[in-house]
Amino acid sequence: MGYFYLVGTCWSCGAVFGFNPDRVPSIMVGGQRRQVCRDCIERANPRRVANGLDPVVPLPGAYEPQPEGD
C-alpha cells in the first residue's frame, strides 16, 4: 500500500508545501482550485474573525499523506 500526497506552491505566499488535495483549504482563482498553506491560513484567520467571518479550520489530514484508496 502506498500513500497519496502532493507537493505544490501556496497560492498566497508561494511557499512549497505538501498536502492532501482532497482536504487542503483552497480558493477558486480563474475557475481552478488553488491550495493555501497552513501558515497563510493561520495568518488569515484573525482578520477573518475580526471581520465577522468564521475562521478556516483545515480538515484533519489536510497537510498529511493519505493511504491510497481512501
C-alpha angles and dihedrals in degrees: 000000000000136000131247115223133147131206119208144134127282112249091220106044104011094236117151112240142157122247148161104250092212094055109027117110111253144170131218114250119174091344094307131104112244119195123232124208125237093250092056091047090052091048093048098047098074090053091047091052092046088054093051096258127127115255117254108253111194115226116254109276095019091134098031133081117261126211113259113262096031 
